[in-house]
């Protein structure tokens, strides 16, 4: 069968991260949601997403398509149930379509999978883990790390880990080939620690699991990392990090605290950047919601910074509890900026102006070049589109 990952109304609840990717391309645990399904199903997937994202995340159709909701975390029981679907059948959990099998090749122009004809509905009653809100990305991350660790390390042997390290519960630590780590403390008693290919953990770092360091990333000297944290590929981190997810190609390379936060790709946090993750009155944190265009309660006492792709902040930046920054923001100056920062904003607590699209694109090109990558026309078109659709939020 041809596997397609689709997205539903939840896409808007996961902005700003879904400005630049489908829901199924969000990193959650060690892998992205799409990579999880590929591992479980043993086949490549394609994406049914927004038109402006479709060139980077293309759709492939066939005479036999199995569409799966990209916000759903796979497990063996669910995968088995989806695999048993027959043509025209759909699987539903708590009123939401989880999967549907169809021979329809004309899927690109459908507004919802609810519009795909079906002959039978099967109700799936077991609990399904889903990404429903921004804070789910960090709040459920420990669970996702554990699941991915099991899948990625099955029937594999860890690379040798230097004896200069002090490791607690060694069976729960897995290093891929090329990992460099000396004179560090790793405590995997509360959850697994995964070290990706060619990753490096520098001397004096202290890490508690569950933790994932993806391939070609670096934990710098003396870093302190608490559990339920993921550092995506080609990233550098330092200072103190707790229960946070960095998607990849981003740096928090210096001292400062990052807690209960999600950072997109191509971001840079200046030295001494700190975020608050707990309000002084200990009440639940509110986050900006793009769909309702207001702050709504997360139901959580701990919630930090949500920062979209290509955003940057200067040295000693400070972010209040429950701050949402769009994509391509450039934040600097003293004091706390607002708790909602529109995409393509330039400024800080003293006020903002628009980060001109041509200037933003030039910065993106330079950042790609530093990593010996080409900033493609496809990437440019995505950012130009988001600049246009986010204009309403920039009311200076």
C-alpha positions as CSV (number, residue, x, y, z in Angstrom):
1,X,0.0,0.0,0.0
2,X,1.0,3.6,-0.6
3,X,1.2,5.4,2.8
4,X,0.2,9.1,3.1
5,X,0.3,11.1,6.3
6,X,-2.5,13.7,6.4
7,X,-3.2,16.5,8.8
8,X,-6.5,17.8,10.3
9,X,-7.7,20.8,12.3
10,X,-4.9,20.3,14.8
11,X,-2.5,21.9,12.3
12,X,-3.5,25.4,13.5
13,X,-3.1,24.4,17.1
14,X,0.6,23.5,16.4
15,X,1.5,26.8,14.8
16,X,4.1,28.4,14.5
17,X,5.8,25.1,13.9
18,X,3.4,24.0,11.1
19,X,4.0,27.3,9.3
20,X,7.0,25.6,7.8
21,X,6.2,21.8,7.9
22,X,3.4,19.4,8.0
23,X,2.3,18.1,11.4
24,X,4.0,14.7,10.5
25,X,7.4,16.5,10.1
26,X,7.4,17.6,13.8
27,X,10.3,16.1,15.8
28,X,8.8,14.3,18.8
29,X,11.0,12.0,20.8
30,X,14.0,11.0,18.8
31,X,12.4,10.9,15.3
32,X,9.9,13.0,13.5
33,X,6.3,11.7,13.4
34,X,6.8,10.7,9.7
35,X,10.0,8.9,10.5
36,X,8.2,6.9,13.3
37,X,5.6,5.6,10.8
38,X,8.4,4.7,8.3
39,X,10.1,2.7,11.0
40,X,7.0,0.9,12.0
41,X,5.7,0.2,8.5
42,X,9.0,-0.3,6.7
43,X,8.1,2.0,3.8
44,X,8.5,5.6,2.8
45,X,5.6,8.0,3.4
46,X,4.4,11.0,1.6
47,X,2.4,14.0,2.9
48,X,-1.0,15.5,2.3
49,X,-0.5,19.0,3.5
50,X,-0.9,22.7,2.6
51,X,-0.3,23.6,-1.1
52,X,2.6,25.9,-0.3
53,X,4.4,23.1,1.6
54,X,3.8,20.4,-1.0
55,X,6.9,21.0,-3.1
56,X,9.2,20.3,-0.1
57,X,6.8,17.6,1.3
58,X,5.3,16.0,-1.8
59,X,2.2,13.9,-2.1
60,X,2.4,10.5,-3.9
61,X,-0.8,8.7,-4.8
62,X,-1.5,5.2,-6.1
63,X,-4.4,2.9,-6.7
64,X,-4.3,1.7,-3.1
65,X,-3.7,4.4,-0.5
66,X,-3.6,4.2,3.2
67,X,-4.0,7.6,4.8
68,X,-2.8,8.0,8.4
69,X,-3.3,10.9,10.7
70,X,0.2,12.5,11.1
71,X,-0.5,13.7,14.7
72,X,-0.8,10.1,16.0
73,X,2.1,8.3,17.7
74,X,2.3,4.7,16.3
75,X,2.5,1.6,18.4
76,X,2.3,-2.1,17.4
77,X,-1.4,-2.5,18.3
78,X,-2.4,0.5,16.3
79,X,-0.2,-0.4,13.4
80,X,-1.8,-3.8,13.3
81,X,-5.3,-2.4,13.3
82,X,-4.5,0.1,10.5
83,X,-2.9,-2.7,8.5
84,X,-6.1,-4.7,8.5
85,X,-8.2,-2.0,6.9
86,X,-9.9,-2.9,3.7
87,X,-10.7,-0.6,0.8
88,X,-13.3,2.0,1.8
89,X,-12.8,1.4,5.6
90,X,-11.7,4.0,8.0
91,X,-10.4,3.8,11.6
92,X,-11.8,6.3,14.1
93,X,-10.7,7.1,17.7
94,X,-12.6,9.5,19.9
95,X,-14.5,10.8,16.9
96,X,-11.4,11.6,14.9
97,X,-10.3,9.8,11.8
98,X,-7.0,7.9,12.5
99,X,-6.7,6.2,9.1
100,X,-8.6,5.5,5.9
101,X,-7.9,3.2,3.0
102,X,-8.9,4.4,-0.5
103,X,-8.4,3.9,-4.2
104,X,-8.9,7.6,-4.8
105,X,-5.9,9.1,-6.7
106,X,-7.3,12.6,-6.7
107,X,-6.4,13.5,-3.1
108,X,-4.6,16.8,-3.6
109,X,-7.6,19.0,-3.7
110,X,-9.6,17.5,-0.8
111,X,-10.2,19.9,2.1
112,X,-10.6,17.1,4.6
113,X,-10.3,13.3,4.8
114,X,-13.9,13.5,6.0
115,X,-14.8,14.1,2.3
116,X,-13.3,10.8,1.1
117,X,-16.0,8.3,0.5
118,X,-16.1,5.3,2.9
119,X,-18.2,2.2,3.3
120,X,-17.5,1.2,6.9
121,X,-16.2,2.9,10.1
122,X,-14.2,0.9,12.6
123,X,-13.9,2.3,16.1
124,X,-10.5,2.0,17.7
125,X,-11.0,2.1,21.5
126,X,-7.5,1.8,23.0
127,X,-5.8,5.1,24.1
128,X,-3.9,6.8,21.3
129,X,-1.1,9.3,21.9
130,X,-1.6,12.4,19.8
131,X,0.0,15.8,19.3
132,X,-3.0,18.1,20.0
133,X,-1.4,21.3,21.4
134,X,2.0,23.0,21.3
135,X,2.8,22.0,24.8
136,X,2.3,18.3,24.0
137,X,5.6,18.4,22.1
138,X,7.5,18.8,25.3
139,X,5.0,17.4,27.8
140,X,4.8,14.0,26.1
141,X,8.4,14.0,24.9
142,X,9.7,11.5,27.5
143,X,7.1,8.9,26.4
144,X,8.1,9.4,22.7
145,X,11.8,9.1,23.5
146,X,11.2,5.8,25.2
147,X,9.1,4.4,22.3
148,X,11.7,5.6,19.7
149,X,14.6,4.2,21.8
150,X,13.0,0.7,21.7
151,X,12.5,0.8,18.0
152,X,15.9,2.3,17.1
153,X,18.0,0.0,19.3
154,X,16.1,-3.3,18.8
155,X,18.6,-6.1,17.9
156,X,21.5,-3.6,17.8
157,X,24.6,-3.2,19.9
158,X,25.7,0.1,21.3
159,X,29.1,1.4,20.2
160,X,31.7,1.3,22.9
161,X,31.5,4.1,25.5
162,X,34.8,5.4,27.0
163,X,35.6,4.3,30.6
164,X,36.3,7.9,31.5
165,X,32.5,8.4,31.8
166,X,30.4,7.6,34.8
167,X,27.3,5.9,33.7
168,X,24.3,4.8,35.8
169,X,22.2,2.0,34.3
170,X,24.4,1.4,31.3
171,X,21.9,-1.0,29.6
172,X,19.7,2.1,29.1
173,X,22.4,4.0,27.2
174,X,22.9,3.5,23.5
175,X,25.6,5.2,21.4
176,X,25.6,5.0,17.6
177,X,28.8,4.8,15.6
178,X,31.1,7.9,15.8
179,X,29.9,9.2,19.2
180,X,32.5,11.1,21.1
181,X,32.1,11.4,24.9
182,X,34.7,11.7,27.7
183,X,34.5,12.5,31.4
184,X,30.7,12.9,31.6
185,X,28.0,11.7,34.0
186,X,25.0,9.9,32.4
187,X,22.1,8.8,34.6
188,X,19.7,6.5,32.7
189,X,17.9,5.2,35.8
190,X,14.8,7.2,35.0
191,X,14.8,6.7,31.3
192,X,17.0,5.9,28.2
193,X,19.7,8.0,26.8
194,X,20.3,7.9,23.0
195,X,23.4,9.3,21.4
196,X,23.1,9.6,17.6
197,X,25.7,9.0,15.0
198,X,28.7,11.3,15.1
199,X,27.3,13.2,18.1
200,X,29.6,14.6,20.8
201,X,29.1,15.2,24.5
202,X,32.0,17.3,25.8
203,X,33.7,16.9,29.2
204,X,31.9,17.7,32.4
205,X,28.4,17.4,31.0
206,X,25.7,15.9,33.3
207,X,22.7,14.3,31.6
208,X,19.6,12.5,33.0
209,X,17.3,10.4,30.8
210,X,15.1,10.2,29.0
211,X,17.3,12.1,26.6
212,X,18.0,12.1,22.9
213,X,21.0,13.7,21.2
214,X,20.4,13.3,17.4
215,X,23.2,12.8,14.8
216,X,25.9,15.3,14.3
217,X,24.9,17.4,17.4
218,X,27.1,18.6,20.2
219,X,26.6,19.0,24.0
220,X,29.2,21.6,25.0
221,X,31.5,21.7,28.0
222,X,29.8,21.4,31.4
223,X,26.2,21.3,30.1
224,X,23.4,20.2,32.5
225,X,20.5,18.4,30.9
226,X,17.4,17.1,32.7
227,X,15.1,14.4,31.4
228,X,12.5,14.4,28.6
229,X,14.8,16.5,26.4
230,X,15.6,16.1,22.7
231,X,18.3,17.8,20.8
232,X,17.7,17.4,17.1
233,X,20.4,16.9,14.4
234,X,23.2,19.4,13.7
235,X,22.6,21.4,16.8
236,X,24.8,22.8,19.6
237,X,23.7,23.2,23.2
238,X,25.1,24.4,26.5
239,X,24.1,25.8,29.8
240,X,21.0,24.2,31.5
241,X,18.2,22.5,29.6
242,X,15.1,20.8,31.0
243,X,12.2,19.0,29.3
244,X,12.7,20.8,26.0
245,X,12.7,19.8,22.3
246,X,15.0,21.4,19.7
247,X,14.0,20.3,16.2
248,X,17.4,20.6,14.6
249,X,20.0,22.9,13.0
250,X,19.6,25.2,15.9
251,X,22.0,26.5,18.6
252,X,21.7,27.2,22.3
253,X,25.4,27.0,22.7
254,X,26.1,29.0,25.8
255,X,25.0,29.4,29.4
256,X,21.4,30.2,30.3
257,X,18.3,28.2,31.1
258,X,15.8,26.6,28.6
259,X,12.9,24.8,30.2
260,X,9.6,23.2,29.1
261,X,10.2,24.7,25.7
262,X,10.2,23.9,21.9
263,X,12.7,25.5,19.5
264,X,12.3,25.0,15.8
265,X,15.0,24.7,13.1
266,X,17.6,27.3,12.1
267,X,17.2,29.2,15.4
268,X,20.0,30.7,17.6
269,X,19.7,31.7,21.2
270,X,22.4,34.2,22.2
271,X,24.7,33.7,25.2
272,X,22.9,34.1,28.5
273,X,19.4,33.7,27.1
274,X,16.9,32.5,29.8
275,X,13.3,31.7,29.8
276,X,10.8,31.5,32.7
277,X,8.8,28.2,32.8
278,X,6.9,28.9,36.1
279,X,4.7,31.9,37.0
280,X,5.4,33.6,40.3
281,X,1.8,32.8,41.5
282,X,2.1,29.1,40.4
283,X,-1.0,29.3,38.3
284,X,-1.5,27.5,35.0
285,X,0.3,29.0,32.0
286,X,-1.5,30.5,29.0
287,X,-0.2,30.3,25.5
288,X,-1.1,32.3,22.3
289,X,-3.5,30.3,20.1
290,X,-3.4,31.2,16.4
291,X,-6.8,29.9,15.6
292,X,-8.8,31.9,18.3
293,X,-6.2,34.7,18.3
294,X,-6.1,34.9,22.0
295,X,-4.2,33.4,25.0
296,X,-5.7,30.1,26.3
297,X,-4.8,28.0,29.3
298,X,-2.5,25.1,28.7
299,X,-3.6,23.4,32.0
300,X,0.1,23.2,32.8
301,X,2.0,24.9,35.6
302,X,5.3,24.6,33.7
303,X,5.5,26.0,30.2
304,X,8.3,28.0,28.6
305,X,9.2,29.3,25.1
306,X,7.8,28.2,21.8
307,X,10.1,29.5,19.0
308,X,9.4,29.0,15.3
309,X,12.0,28.3,12.6
310,X,14.6,30.8,11.6
311,X,14.2,32.9,14.8
312,X,17.1,34.5,16.6
313,X,17.7,36.3,19.9
314,X,20.6,38.4,21.2
315,X,22.8,37.8,24.3
316,X,21.1,38.0,27.7
317,X,17.6,37.8,26.1
318,X,14.8,37.0,28.6
319,X,11.5,35.3,27.8
320,X,8.5,35.2,30.0
321,X,6.5,32.1,31.0
322,X,4.5,30.9,28.0
323,X,6.0,33.0,25.2
324,X,5.2,32.1,21.6
325,X,7.5,33.5,18.9
326,X,6.6,33.0,15.2
327,X,9.1,32.3,12.5
328,X,11.9,34.6,11.4
329,X,11.8,36.8,14.5
330,X,14.9,38.7,15.5
331,X,14.7,39.7,19.2
332,X,17.1,41.9,21.1
333,X,17.3,44.6,23.8
334,X,16.7,44.6,27.5
335,X,13.5,43.5,29.3
336,X,10.9,40.9,28.5
337,X,9.4,41.0,25.0
338,X,5.6,40.4,24.7
339,X,4.3,36.8,25.2
340,X,3.3,36.7,21.6
341,X,5.8,37.7,19.0
342,X,4.5,37.8,15.4
343,X,6.4,36.1,12.6
344,X,9.0,38.4,10.9
345,X,9.3,40.7,13.9
346,X,12.4,42.8,14.5
347,X,12.9,44.3,18.0
348,X,12.1,43.6,21.6
349,X,10.5,44.9,24.8
350,X,10.8,48.5,23.5
351,X,8.8,47.7,20.4
352,X,8.9,45.9,17.0
353,X,9.1,46.7,13.3
354,X,8.8,44.3,10.4
355,X,11.8,42.1,9.6
356,X,11.8,42.8,5.8
357,X,11.4,39.6,3.8
358,X,14.5,40.3,1.6
359,X,16.6,40.8,4.7
360,X,15.2,37.7,6.4
361,X,15.9,35.6,3.3
362,X,19.5,36.9,3.2
363,X,20.1,35.8,6.8
364,X,18.6,32.4,6.0
365,X,21.0,32.0,3.0
366,X,24.0,32.8,5.3
367,X,22.9,30.4,7.9
368,X,22.5,27.6,5.4
369,X,25.9,28.4,3.8
370,X,27.6,28.2,7.3
371,X,26.5,24.5,7.3
372,X,27.5,24.0,3.7
373,X,23.9,23.7,2.6
374,X,22.1,25.5,-0.2
375,X,19.1,27.7,0.6
376,X,16.8,26.5,-2.2
377,X,14.0,28.3,-4.1
378,X,11.6,25.9,-2.4
379,X,12.7,27.1,1.1
380,X,12.5,30.7,-0.1
381,X,8.9,30.3,-1.4
382,X,7.8,28.8,1.9
383,X,9.1,31.8,3.8
384,X,7.7,34.3,1.4
385,X,4.3,32.7,1.7
386,X,4.4,32.7,5.5
387,X,5.5,36.4,5.4
388,X,2.3,37.1,3.5
389,X,-0.2,35.1,5.6
390,X,1.3,36.4,8.9
391,X,0.9,40.1,7.9
392,X,-2.3,40.4,10.1
393,X,-0.2,39.8,13.2
394,X,2.2,42.6,12.6
395,X,0.2,45.7,13.6
396,X,2.9,48.1,14.6
